[in-house]
Amino acid sequence: MLRHCRLVLALAACASAPLYAQAQTLPPAALAARAKAQNVPEIPFESVPNPLKWPANIYLGEGIGVATNSKGHAFVYTRSQRTRLFEFDARGNYLREIGEGLYGFVFAHAVRVDAEDNIWAVDEGSNMVIKFNPEGRVVMTLGHRPEPADALAATPSATPSATPAAVPGKYIFDRPTDVGWDASGNIFVSDGYGNSRVVKYDKHGRYITSVGSKGSEPGQLNLPHTLAMDAKGNVYVGDRSNRRIQVFDNDLKFKAIYDNVGAPWAVCISPGPHQYLFASNSFPDANDSTLAGVTGEIYKMELDGTILGKFGKAGKGLGQFSGLHEIDCRNPDELYISEIQLWRVQKLILHPSGK
């Protein structure tokens, strides 16, 4: 009997050894980057080859932003020799460039399309959010591009302690990252890299309120990198450096935290009637190869944080993702994603029923 018990214990130890060994051999950075959610069902999907037909003389740089309008047109916001915004029709044919040479185009970060097909560009370099009407004309701006004199004024003094901490202004951003709207047209901006907050404006651009300061407590943010709105006006913020999604109500009061899907580089909520939340635990643009095996996937979730499945992994082939930076999920079974490292946009067809 004693020999039998020892044999059972030995076999159990051997069976568990690979998982334990794998956990022990992962470097600390990989352990931190891996999503807490494990054994998540895989959603079958495919990537459409060459979904966008580029003219011979135009090239895509870093795939920073992608969004679609009600006609199925795709808008691609890119960092190349200069920041540029392009439009393609529903079949992927090139239509035009929007805002060529625009003063507010410095360092692209996100592009979104609202319910009226207005196009919004969020520029991290100019500290501006720019609204174009469907014809491509600028109709509103939020924020202000720093002038050379502003940079001189911000230079620290010889005595660091004499330099007061900057106070975020109502209409001054510090490297903003994303934009969204509620059903009333109120505007929400994630003021990401510098100010670690989300700001709410009315539809005319008048300041209402804000939430966030740098930190890790509920309601605090550490690089709010992306945001999405649901039909009730709740705000889902990709709190990237805190590796969590925070949910706020329409008045920016804290509601919930989802911290099991890794670092949310990009989030998107489908229009409905049944809304889904997509979040990307993106393979970082630092190209750390030790993270490739534990990042890169996209999660499909219910709005309450319930995980329905995941798809994709880090890599360079079709259906693999490298530095995924924005997701468009107007159709929850037909996504567009933009990637930094590979200078591309992919069109993904999901088969959630396994068909």
MOBELSUL-V761039 format. One record per residue. RES is the residue in one letter. OMEGA is omega in degrees with one decimal (NA if undefined). Layout:
res: [RES RES]
omega: [OMEGA OMEGA]
This chain:
res: [M L R H C R L V L A L A A C A S A P L Y A Q A Q T L P P A A L A A R A K A Q N V P E I P F E S V P N P L K W P A N I Y L G E G I G V A T N S K G H A F V Y T R S Q R T R L F E F D A R G N Y L R E I G E G L Y G F V F A H A V R V D A E D N I W A V D E G S N M V I K F N P E G R V V M T L G H R P E P A D A L A A T P S A T P S A T P A A V P G K Y I F D R P T D V G W D A S G N I F V S D G Y G N S R V V K Y D K H G R Y I T S V G S K G S E P G Q L N L P H T L A M D A K G N V Y V G D R S N R R I Q V F D N D L K F K A I Y D N V G A P W A V C I S P G P H Q Y L F A S N S F P D A N D S T L A G V T G E I Y K M E L D G T I L G K F G K A G K G L G Q F S G L H E I D C R N P D E L Y I S E I Q L W R V Q K L I L H P S G K]
omega: [179.5 178.9 179.9 179.8 179.4 179.8 179.0 179.4 179.7 178.5 178.7 179.1 179.3 -178.2 -178.2 -174.5 -177.8 179.9 179.3 -179.3 179.9 179.8 -178.2 -176.0 177.0 176.7 -176.7 -179.3 179.5 176.7 179.7 -175.6 -177.4 178.5 178.0 -179.8 180.0 179.6 179.0 179.3 177.6 176.2 177.4 178.7 175.8 176.6 -177.7 179.5 174.4 -176.9 -179.7 -176.5 -174.8 172.4 -174.6 -173.7 179.7 -176.7 175.7 171.6 179.2 178.7 -172.2 -177.4 174.5 179.0 178.2 175.7 -175.2 178.8 -176.5 176.6 180.0 177.3 -175.5 -178.9 -169.7 169.5 174.6 174.9 170.7 178.2 -176.3 -179.9 -175.4 176.4 177.1 178.4 -174.5 177.0 178.4 178.9 179.6 178.5 -173.4 168.1 -179.6 173.4 -179.6 179.2 -176.4 -179.2 -178.0 178.9 179.7 -175.3 -171.6 172.5 179.6 172.0 178.3 176.9 -176.7 -174.6 178.9 178.8 168.5 -177.6 -177.7 177.2 176.9 -175.4 -178.5 -176.0 180.0 -177.0 -176.5 167.7 -170.8 179.5 173.2 170.1 -177.1 178.0 177.0 177.5 177.8 -179.7 176.2 170.7 171.2 -178.8 -174.2 176.1 -179.3 174.2 176.6 179.5 177.7 179.7 178.4 -179.3 -177.7 -179.2 -179.0 177.5 -179.9 178.3 -174.3 -177.3 -179.4 -179.0 -178.5 177.0 -179.5 177.5 -179.2 177.7 -179.8 -174.9 179.5 179.8 174.7 -178.7 178.6 -170.7 -174.1 -178.2 175.7 -175.0 171.4 -175.4 178.7 -179.5 175.2 -171.8 178.6 -177.4 170.7 -177.0 -149.3 -167.3 -174.6 -170.7 176.2 -178.8 169.5 -176.1 177.8 175.2 172.3 -174.0 177.0 178.9 179.2 -176.4 175.7 -177.9 176.5 177.0 171.9 167.6 -174.1 179.7 -176.0 177.1 174.5 -177.2 172.2 -175.1 174.9 -173.4 168.8 -167.1 -173.4 175.3 177.1 -177.2 172.0 -173.8 178.7 179.5 174.2 -175.1 179.4 -171.4 173.9 -177.4 -161.0 -175.1 171.6 175.8 -179.0 170.2 175.1 -179.8 176.9 175.3 -174.0 176.4 179.8 171.4 -175.8 178.9 -170.2 175.2 170.0 -172.2 -173.7 -176.2 175.6 -177.3 -174.8 175.1 -177.7 171.8 179.3 176.0 -178.9 -173.7 -178.1 17.7 172.1 -175.1 175.6 175.9 174.9 179.3 -178.0 168.8 -165.8 168.8 -170.5 -176.8 173.3 177.3 176.2 -173.7 179.7 -179.3 -174.3 -177.1 -174.5 178.3 174.5 -173.3 173.6 178.7 171.4 -171.0 163.7 -178.3 178.1 177.1 178.0 -178.8 179.1 -179.4 178.5 177.9 177.0 177.1 179.1 178.2 -174.9 -178.9 173.8 -178.2 171.9 -170.7 -179.1 -177.8 179.6 -168.9 177.4 178.3 167.9 -176.2 177.0 169.5 -174.2 176.4 -179.2 -173.3 165.0 175.9 177.4 -174.8 -177.8 -170.8 -170.4 175.2 -177.1 170.2 175.7 172.0 -174.2 173.5 179.7 175.7 -173.2 178.3 -179.1 -178.8 NA]
